[in-house]
Amino acid sequence: MTSRWRMVVALAVVALVAAGCSVPRDGWVGIGRVADGRLWVYLRTCHHLLDGASLYWPDDPNGANSNNELFTDWSITAPVRGLKVAWPLLGPVVNGVVPTTPLESVPAKPKNMAIYGWTEDSSFSADGPYEFDADDLDALKPGQVLIANDLGPSDTSDMPPNKVVTLAQFNALDCAQFDN
């Protein structure tokens, strides 16, 4: 897949998310810290393989930051595709997970970064944390993973958008909610 095509797919996914259209969900994306201090992206799906993930700056609800800037996205190649995939947030190609533009540092934009897993045909997705920034990532200790605070269909307006879990808890998230 060319970089241009990946960008088109990533922007289409971002547009769908921003427009409120939802792609059926089949998993989670998290950002965690490993023992050596580096940040890693964790993608876990339940039934379907995803093709990649995108780190972007979504629209500000007040309209101030409405450009949906894509920081980078990653394509997951066939040899490493599986229901659990992990790669470093910063840096070049690792284990067949290819960034469109390798990140040299965590983006310094204001709060509101988000990460999202996708398929090229928008058949399935994986939600990740949103409304987070470099300070949120700096606060992670080794073995911790930042994920979206999915609390189900109840009113979550008073809940923070994200929560921190251990890597073991992330790997044990319950797939029963996905009947795909």
C-alpha positions as CSV (number, residue, x, y, z in Angstrom):
1,M,0.0,0.0,0.0
2,T,1.4,3.4,-0.9
3,S,1.8,6.2,1.6
4,R,-0.7,8.3,-0.3
5,W,-3.3,5.5,-0.1
6,R,-2.6,5.0,3.6
7,M,-3.2,8.7,4.2
8,V,-6.5,8.6,2.3
9,V,-7.6,5.6,4.4
10,A,-6.5,7.2,7.7
11,L,-8.2,10.5,6.8
12,A,-11.4,8.6,5.8
13,V,-11.4,6.8,9.2
14,V,-10.9,10.1,11.0
15,A,-13.7,11.7,9.1
16,L,-16.0,8.8,9.9
17,V,-15.2,9.1,13.6
18,A,-15.6,12.9,13.6
19,A,-18.9,12.6,11.7
20,G,-20.3,10.2,14.3
21,C,-20.6,7.3,11.9
22,S,-19.2,4.3,13.6
23,V,-17.4,1.4,12.1
24,P,-18.2,-1.9,14.0
25,R,-15.7,-2.2,16.9
26,D,-13.7,-5.4,17.5
27,G,-11.0,-4.4,19.9
28,W,-8.8,-1.8,21.7
29,V,-5.7,0.3,21.1
30,G,-3.6,1.3,24.1
31,I,-0.4,3.2,24.6
32,G,1.9,1.9,27.4
33,R,5.3,2.2,28.8
34,V,7.7,-0.7,28.8
35,A,10.5,-1.5,31.3
36,D,13.2,0.5,29.4
37,G,11.0,3.6,29.5
38,R,9.8,3.6,25.8
39,L,6.2,4.1,24.8
40,W,4.6,1.2,22.8
41,V,1.3,1.0,21.0
42,Y,-0.8,-2.1,21.8
43,L,-3.5,-3.3,19.4
44,R,-5.8,-6.1,20.5
45,T,-8.7,-7.4,18.5
46,C,-11.2,-10.2,19.2
47,H,-12.3,-11.7,16.0
48,H,-10.9,-9.7,13.0
49,L,-7.5,-8.6,11.9
50,L,-6.9,-4.9,11.6
51,D,-4.7,-3.2,8.9
52,G,-3.3,-0.4,10.9
53,A,-3.7,2.4,13.4
54,S,-3.7,6.2,13.3
55,L,-2.5,8.8,15.8
56,Y,-4.3,12.1,15.1
57,W,-5.5,15.4,16.6
58,P,-9.3,15.2,16.4
59,D,-11.6,18.2,16.2
60,D,-11.9,20.4,19.2
61,P,-15.5,20.3,20.4
62,N,-15.5,24.1,20.4
63,G,-14.3,24.3,16.8
64,A,-10.9,25.8,17.6
65,N,-8.8,23.0,16.2
66,S,-10.8,21.6,13.3
67,N,-8.1,20.2,11.0
68,N,-8.0,16.6,12.1
69,E,-4.2,16.6,11.7
70,L,-2.8,13.2,11.3
71,F,0.5,12.8,13.2
72,T,1.2,9.3,11.7
73,D,-0.4,6.0,11.0
74,W,1.0,2.5,10.9
75,S,0.3,-0.3,8.5
76,I,0.4,-3.8,9.9
77,T,1.9,-6.1,7.4
78,A,0.8,-9.7,6.8
79,P,3.7,-11.5,8.6
80,V,2.8,-9.8,12.0
81,R,-0.9,-9.5,11.6
82,G,-2.7,-11.1,14.5
83,L,-5.2,-10.5,17.3
84,K,-2.4,-8.9,19.4
85,V,0.2,-6.7,17.9
86,A,2.6,-4.2,19.6
87,W,5.2,-1.6,18.3
88,P,7.1,1.4,19.6
89,L,5.2,4.7,19.4
90,L,8.4,6.5,18.4
91,G,10.8,5.4,15.7
92,P,11.0,3.5,12.4
93,V,9.7,0.2,11.1
94,V,9.7,-2.6,13.8
95,N,8.6,-6.2,13.3
96,G,6.7,-5.3,10.1
97,V,4.7,-2.5,11.5
98,V,5.4,0.4,9.2
99,P,4.8,4.1,10.1
100,T,3.9,6.5,7.3
101,T,6.1,9.1,9.0
102,P,8.2,7.8,11.9
103,L,7.6,10.0,15.0
104,E,10.8,11.4,16.6
105,S,8.9,12.7,19.7
106,V,5.4,12.8,21.2
107,P,3.5,15.5,19.4
108,A,3.5,18.8,21.3
109,K,0.0,19.9,20.2
110,P,-2.5,20.7,23.0
111,K,-4.5,18.0,24.7
112,N,-6.8,16.0,22.4
113,M,-4.6,13.5,20.7
114,A,-6.4,10.3,19.8
115,I,-5.5,6.9,18.4
116,Y,-7.7,4.5,16.4
117,G,-7.3,1.1,14.8
118,W,-8.8,0.4,11.4
119,T,-9.2,-1.9,8.4
120,E,-8.7,-0.6,4.9
121,D,-12.3,-1.3,4.0
122,S,-13.7,0.2,7.2
123,S,-15.3,-3.1,8.2
124,F,-13.9,-3.1,11.7
125,S,-12.2,-0.8,14.2
126,A,-10.5,-0.6,17.6
127,D,-10.9,2.4,19.8
128,G,-8.0,3.9,21.7
129,P,-7.5,6.6,24.2
130,Y,-8.6,10.2,23.2
131,E,-8.2,13.6,24.6
132,F,-4.7,12.8,25.9
133,D,-1.4,14.6,25.6
134,A,2.3,14.2,26.3
135,D,1.8,14.8,30.1
136,D,-0.6,11.9,30.2
137,L,1.9,9.6,28.5
138,D,4.8,10.9,30.7
139,A,2.8,9.9,33.8
140,L,2.7,6.2,32.7
141,K,4.9,3.9,34.7
142,P,6.4,0.7,33.2
143,G,3.7,-1.9,32.7
144,Q,0.9,0.6,32.5
145,V,-1.3,1.2,29.4
146,L,-3.6,4.2,28.7
147,I,-6.9,3.1,27.1
148,A,-10.3,4.6,26.5
149,N,-12.6,4.5,29.5
150,D,-15.3,2.3,27.9
151,L,-18.0,2.0,30.5
152,G,-20.8,0.7,28.2
153,P,-24.0,2.4,27.2
154,S,-24.6,4.2,30.5
155,D,-24.2,7.9,30.9
156,T,-20.4,8.5,31.0
157,S,-20.5,12.4,30.9
158,D,-18.9,12.6,34.4
159,M,-16.3,10.0,33.7
160,P,-12.8,10.8,32.4
161,P,-12.2,9.8,28.8
162,N,-9.4,7.4,29.6
163,K,-8.1,5.1,32.3
164,V,-4.8,3.4,33.1
165,V,-4.6,-0.3,33.3
166,T,-1.8,-2.9,33.6
167,L,-0.7,-4.6,30.5
168,A,-2.1,-7.9,31.9
169,Q,-5.5,-6.2,32.3
170,F,-5.3,-4.8,28.8
171,N,-4.6,-8.3,27.4
172,A,-7.5,-9.7,29.5
173,L,-10.2,-7.3,28.2
174,D,-13.4,-9.2,27.6
175,C,-14.3,-9.9,24.0
176,A,-17.9,-10.9,24.9
177,Q,-19.1,-7.5,24.0
178,F,-18.2,-8.1,20.3
179,D,-20.5,-10.5,18.5
180,N,-18.8,-9.8,15.2
